[in-house]
Amino acid sequence: MASFSRVFCTSPNSPIAINKTSRINSNPPSSLSMIPRCNAVKKPSFVSTPLQHVDYRYGNPNITDEFLDEYASKLEGFKRVFKLVSEDPLQGLTMIDAIQRLGIDHLFQHEIEQVLQRQFMLSANGNGFHNYDLHEVALRFRLLRQEGYFVPAGVFNRFRDREGSFSHELCRDIKGLIELYEASQLGIDGEDILDEAREFSSQSLKKWRMAKVDHFSDRAIRNTLDQPFHKSLSRFTARNLLGTDFQGTNGWINILQELAKMDFNLVQSLHQKEIAHISKWWKQLGLAKELEFARDQPMKWYIWSMACLTDPTLSEQRIDLTKSISLIYIIDDIFDVYGTLDELTLFVQVVERWDYAASDKLPYYMKICFKALDDITNEISQKVYKEHGRNPINSLRKAWSTLFRAFLVEARWFNSGNVPKANEYLENGIISSGVHIVLVHIFFLLGIGLTEQNVELIDNNPSIISSTATILRLWDDLGSAEDENQDGHDGSYIDCYMKENQGIEVENARKHVINMIANQWKLLNQQCILQKSFSITFCKASLNIARMVPLMYSYDENQCLPSLDEYMKSLLYQSIPMKTLLPTQL
């Protein structure tokens, strides 16, 4: 029912979950899609495995005091290199790009900010974008916009010919085309030139691939078209670059790679500790044992937190966020695969009043769920109040109440067999996606900008949240998100849209949804670049949810997630071999 949780599923052997069909409707209306069950004999995926079956031993034996001393020394040494190299504008941009792609920008936040401020001042004074080639202009444009600096798209006008099209001469510049395609991903509504840039660069790069370019160029083109940086999770893709021979003459790149390998193993050890902590908490909570119909997959739930909050210093926030995310899935299963409509209505009434005494009227399985919800909400609220001086209890309760109401709307649609209007479905689906719950918790857990104005804004589902939620909901509804083995039933936006537009082909409906997703990305970009209410960390968390969606909904023919499985094994349990680093003159 909830897009945010629909990706996770119940055990295929759960007898209670199977009962749901007979309790609500043994023959659901054909207009509402049924999620096919996964083959029960297939090997369970890594990310779907309950934590008691996962080896979450942590601690890399190679991380010794000597290792940490060397790491600190290398980091300090490279910061000196950064300061020297960044005196050259292009070299500074190139270094920032490499640092971000290797997933270690958290180590150089101050240095990156200084360089980009200087570059932005140059561009604002009209000294930054003239007489440079396409590669440099596009790289500077992208790096500045990524960090919230607004640079007008008009900087690309100088690369157009007299007819207003991008100059044919640019087709020979592979590096420039790659960076132009990357820059085009940061467009906002109304920037037609970036739409044209994306089309021109993608078509030109595809022609280069057909021409059989050298191996390095072919790999760079393929990676750019498949995974443009702005729409990818650098922490997930960085490992592929750690063993890569970078083309060029930058002598510092090998040292930077070795630093990134050390950091990767350090952060991996931290994530393993967090998983161990979550495993202990989840076992003590006892919901997996009490609610046999519900999903027992905290590893997957933790992935969202790990993807949203990438800074290693936010360990406690990732753990707390995972607790809240776990309840989205548990509650979703109650609405989607077990509760009767009367029980669900009563459940919503209790949550809206947030009346613990009234919860005595609930069935036992709902009562213990509400207790867990109340305990976790109070725990997080007290922590935020202690650390940041503001109690978010009212905002968190309001957010949960809104989610419950959205779940109930969908349950009533299913129970009645009515198919809502497409816009009505999407408006409710944005809330039932669960994204609002996640980002409200992130906002308070970060503790940045907790003003009265911002709290009021976050309580009312601002555009930065609704755009992220729309991307997730529509991606889910494209039809690739056939859950692994969930027994509940969901409709989709495409179902509703096709019913309203009789005679439209499925492929045309899908194109319509893809275009809607592209437009929502523009709105999300606009919020992250132009608005100043929320911190850059919060904006990046919103972007990271949108970036995570393709991984979470790229199912194979068995309705499983092989790409996500491989990423998670790599990130969490496969350390990177490191050579002993000899003293290097930087």
N, C-alpha and C positions, 0 to 999 in steps of 0.2 A: 504494500500500500504506500509506504513512504519510499520515495526514490532513494533517499540517503541510505535507507536500510534495506531496500528491496534486493540489493546485490548480494545479501547474505541470506542463508536459508536454513530451514529446519533439518533435523536428521531424517533421512529417507525412511528410517525404521520407526519413526515416532508414531505409536498407535493413537495418541491423543490428537496429534495434528491431522491425521487422516479422518478423524471424527468430524472435523469442521465442515466438510462437504455436506454430510447428511444433516447437520444441525442447522445450516442456513439455507442451502439450496442445492439439491443433488444434481440439478441441471441448470447451471448458470446460463443467463441469456447469451446468445451467440455474439451479440454486439459488444460484450465485454470479454476481453481476451483472457484465456486461462494460461497460466505459466506452466510449461511442460516440466514434468519431473525428470530429474537427472537419473541416468542409469544407476541403480543402487549398487551394482557390483563394481563400478569403476573405482580406481584408486582415488581416495580423497585428496583434494588439493592441499598444499602446504598452508595457505592462508586460511583455509576453512577448518583446519584441525584444532580441536579443543586444546588448551594449553597444557593439560596434563599429559598429552601425548607428544609434546614438543620438547626437545632438549634445549632448555633455555639456560644452560650453564654459561656463565659469563666470565670474562677476565682473560685477556690475551697474555700468554706467558712472556711474550716479547716486549710487553709494555713494562719496562723496568725503570728504576730511577735514572739509569744512564740514558735510556730512551727518552724520557721526559726532558732531561737536561739537553740532549741533542736537539729535540723538537723545539724547545724554547730558544736555543741558540740559532737554529735555522730560521725560525720565525723572525727573530730580531734582525738577523742578517739580511733577510729578504726585504724587510721593511726599509732598510737603508737603500737597497737596490731600487725599490719602488720609488723612493723619494728622488733618486738621481735620474732614473729612466723617465719618470713622468714629467720632467722638465721639457721633454720633447712631446708636443701635443699628440701626435699619432701614436708614438710608442706608449705613452701613458694610457691611451684608450685601448690599445692592443693588450696591454698588461691587465687592465681591468677586465676585459672580455675573457682572457684566459683564466683569471682568478675566479670569475663567476661560473664559467663553464666547468671548472674543476670542483665547484661546490665548496670553496673555502673563503668566500667573501665575508663571512662572519669574523674572520681573523683580521680583516683590513677595512673595517667599516669607516674608521676615521680617515684613513688615507684615501679611500675611494671618494668619500664625500668632499675632501679638500680638492682633489683633482677635478671632479665634476662641477663643483662650484666655480672653479677657475674657468673651465671650459664653457660653462653657461654664461658667465659674465662676458667672455669673448664673443659668444654668439649674440648676446643681447645688444652688444655695442656694434654689431655688424662686422666684427673682425674674425668670426669663427668659421663661417661657411663659404667664404669666397675663395676662388682659385684653388680649391681642393678637388681631388678626384672623387668618383662616386663612392668608392669603398669607404673613404674617410668620412665623407658627409653623412652617409647612411649609418655608419658605426656610431658616430657621435650622436646623431639623432636618436638612435635606439637606446644607447646607454643613458642618455639624459632623461628620456621619457620613462624608462624603466624605474628610475629613482624619483619620479614625480615632478620633474622639471618640464614645463610645457615649452616645446620648440615647435613653431609653426611648420606645417607640412609644405608650405611654399618654398622651403629650402631646396626642394627637388625640381622646381620649375626650370632652373638653369640647365637641366638635363633633357629638356624637351626640344623638339625641332620646331620649325615654323608652323607646321600643321597642328602643333599641340600634343603630338605623340612623343613617347620616349625615343631618343635618338637611336637609330639603327647601329651606330658605332658602338654603343654600350654593349651590344651582344657579344663583343669579343672579350669583354672584361668579366671573367668568371668570378673573381673575388668581389668585384663591385656588384654583380647580379645577386650573388649569395647574400651580401649584406643588405641590398635593396629589398630582397624578399623578407629577410629578418625584420627590417625596419617597418615594412608594410603591415606586420602583425599588430603594431601598436596604434593603428588608426582609430579615430573616433567618428561619430556620426557626422556626415557632411563632408568628409575629406575624400572627395572623389579621386584626387590624385594618388592617394595611397591604394585605393582599389585598383586603379590602373597600374600602379607600380607592382602590385602583387601579381596581377595577370601577366604583365609584360615579363617580369623576372622569372616567374614559374615556367612560362612557355619557353623562354630562352634557355633556361637551365635544363629543361627536358630535352631540348634539341642537342645540347652539349652531351648529355648522357647517351643519346642515340649515336652520336659521333664517336663514341668510344674514346673518351679522354683518358689521361693517365689515372692510375689507381687512386692516388691521393685526391685528385680533383673529383673523381667519380664518387668516392666515399663522402667527401664534403658536400657534394650536391645532393646525394641521396639522404644524408642525415638532415640537411636543411629542409628539404621538401617534406620529409616524413615527420620530423620533430623540430619545428622552428623553436628557437630558444625561449621566446616569450610564452609559448604555450606548452612548455615542457617543465618537468621537475629536475632541476640541475643535480640535485643529490642522487636522483635515480639514474641519471645518464652519465654522471661524472666518471663512474668506474670504467666505462668504455674508453675514456680518454687517458686513463692513468698508464696504460701500456702502449699508448700511441706515439709514434714518431711524428712530432709536429714539423711541418714543412716551414722552412724559413731560416733566418740567421740569428734569431733571438737566443743568445747564449744563456739567458736566465730561465728558459722554459724547462730544462731538465731538472734544475734545482727546485723549481716550483712544483713539478710533478712529484718529486720525492717528498716534499713537504706535504702535498695533498695526500699521498699514500699514508704518511704517518697520521695525519688528521683523520683520514677515513677509518683507520683502525681504532683510534681513540674514541671517535664518535660511535663507532659500532659497539665498542665495549659499554659505552654509556647507554645505548639503546637496549642492550641485553639486560642491563641492570633494571631499566625501567620495565621491561617485559616481566622480569622476575617479580618486581614489586606488584605489578598488575595481576599477575597470576595468583599471588598470595592473597591480594584483596578480593579477587573474584571468587576464590575458593571459600574464603571466610564469609562472603556475602551470602552464599548458599542458594542463589536463585536458580542456578543451573540444575541443582538437584530437585528443588521444589517445583519448578516450571519445566516439566519434561518436554512440553511441546515447543518450547522456545529455543532459539539458536544459542549455541554455546561456542562462540567464536571470537573471544576477546583479542586474538592476534589480529584479525581483520579490523576490529574496532580501533585498535592501537595504530594501525597503519594510517588512518585518517589524521590522527593527532600528530604523528611523525611527519606526515606530508605537509600539514598546515603550518606547524611551528618548527621550522628547521634549525633555528639557532640553538646550539647545544646548551646554552645557559638557561633555556626554558624547560628544563627537565620536569620540574614540579608541575608546571602548567600542562605539559603533555599528559602526565599521569592523571591529573584532575579532569582534564578534558575527556580522556578515554572513559572515565567513570560515567560522565554524562552521556557520551555517545552510546555506551552500552545500553542505557535505558531507552534510547530511541528505538533500538532494535527489539528489545524485550516488549516494549509497549506496542510497537508495530505488529509483532506476532500475536499479541492478545487481540488486537483489532482485526487482524487479517486472517488468522488461522484458528482461532479458538472461541472468542467471546460471542455470546448471542447479542442481538441488537438491544434488548432490554438491559442486559448487563453493561454493555458499552455505554448506553445513555446514562445509567447511574454512575458509572466510572467518571464520565466527563463532568457530571454535576458535582461530584465530590472534589475533583481537581479544581474546578472553577471556584468553588468556595474555599478550597484548600483547608478542609475541615477534617482533622484527623479523627475526631470522635465519630463523625458521620461515616467514616470508612468501615465501621463495624457492620454496616449494612451490605458491604460488598462481599462477593464470593471470596473465599480464602485466597485464591491465586491472585486476585486483584488487590486484596488487602496487603499482602506482603510486597507486592510491586509498589504500591503507593507508599508504604513505609520506607522502602529503599529510595524512592524518589525524594521523599521528604528529608531523609537523613543526608543524602548526597547534596541536595540543594542547600540545606542548612550548613553543612560542612564547608562547602565552597563559599557561601555567603560570609561566614565567620572569618574565613581565611582572607578573603578580599577586604573585609572591613579592617582586620588587624593590620594588613600590609599596606593598604591604600587609603583607608579612612572613609570609605563609602560602603554602605551595606546594600548589596544588589538584590536582596531577597524578593522585593516586589517585582522587579524586572524579570527575574528568573521565573518566578511563579506565573507571571503574565505570559511569558514566552511558552511555558509548558501548557498552559491552558489553551493558548491559540493552536498549538500542535494537536492537542486532544480533540478540539472542535473540528479541525480539518480532517483528522482520521475518521471522526464520526460521520462527517458529510460523505466521505467516500464509502463508508460502510452502508449508509442509507441508500446511496446510489446503487450499490451492488445488490442490496437486499430487495430493492424495488424493481430492478431490471431497467431503470431509466438511464438513458445515455445523456449526459449534460451537454450543453453547448460547449464548443471548443474553448472559448474564452473563459467560460465559467469553470470548466475543468482545470485550465491552466492556472487561473487565479487561486484556486484552492490547492492545486498541486504544488505551487511555489511554496506554500506553507507546509504541506505534508511531506515535502522533500526532506525536512529536518535541518536544512541549511541554516535557517534562522536561529534555531536552538544552538547550533554549534558556534555560530559567529557571535551571538550574544554572550555566550560563556567566554569565548576568546577575548572579547572586548573587556570584560571585567577582570579576567585572569591576568591580562597584560597590565591593567592598571594605569594606562596612559590616556590622558585626556578625559578623565571622569568628571566632566562638568555637567551641570544641570541640563544645559542645552544638548550636549551629546547623548546623555542618558535618555532624554526625551526622544531624540532622533533614533537611537538604537531600538527603543521600545516600539517604534512604528515601522519597522521593516523598510529601512531606507534602500535607495536604488542599488547601492553597492552590495547589499545582501540579496535583494530580489533578482538582480541580474545574474548573480552566481547561482542562485536557486533555479532560475529559469534554464540556464545552461545544463544543469544537472538533470532537471526533470525532462527536458526535451531530448537530451542524449539517451536517457533511459527509454523514452518512448519511441525512439527510432526503430526499435524492434530487435536490436542486437542484445538488449539486456534481458535475455531469458534466464531467469534466476536458476541457480544450480539445481535446486530441488524443492523450492517452496511450494506449499500446497494451497496458499491463498490465491485470490484472483484479482487482477488489476485490469482496468481499462487503460487506454492510452490516448494521448492527444491526437494521434493519427486516426484512431477509431472515430473520435468525436468530429474531427475535421472532415473526414470522408463522408460521414453521415450528413453533415451540413452541406457538403458539396457533392451531391449525387452525380455519379458518372466519372468522377476524377480518378485517374490511374494512381495506383499505390506509389509508383515511382515519382510522380509529380507531387504527391503529398509529402513524400520524403524530402524532395528538393525544397519544398516550402519550409519544412522544419529545419533543414540544414541552413537555409537562408536566415531563419529566425535566430538560430544559434549564433551565426556570424554577427548579426545585429546586436545581440546581447553582449557579445565580446566587446563590441565597440562601446556600448554603454558602460560596461565594466571598466574598460580602459579609461574612459572619460572620468569616471568617479575616482579612479586611482591617481590620475594625473592632475585633475583640476580641483577636486574638493580638498579642503584643508581641515575638515572636522576630525578625521581619524588618522591615527599614526601610520607610518609607512609599514610597520610590522603587521598591523591589522589589515592594511590593503593587500599586503603580500599573502597573508593567510587566506583572504578571499580569492585572490588569483590562484593560489595553490589548490584550493578545492576545485576550481574550474579545470585546472591542469590535471588533477587526479582523475577526473571523470572518465576520459577515454580508457585509462588503465582498468578502472573498476567496472567498465561495461563492455569490454572487448572479449566477448565470450567465444569459445570455440564450438565445434559441433556437439560437444558433450555438455554444453552450458557451463563450462568451467573457465578459469582465468589463467592460462599458462604463462602469459607475459608477466602478469603481476606476481605469480608464483616465483618466477626466475628472479625478478627484481628483489623480492623480499628475502629469498635465500641468500642472494649476493650481498644485500645491504646488512643483513642481520647475522649471518652465520659463516660467511666465507671471507676471512681476513685476507689482506693483500700482502704477499711476500715482499719484504723490503731488504734491499742490500744495505750493508753497513756503509753509512755515509762518511766519507773521508772529509777532512777539512777542505773547504773550497773557498778560493778567493772570490769574493763577490764584487 
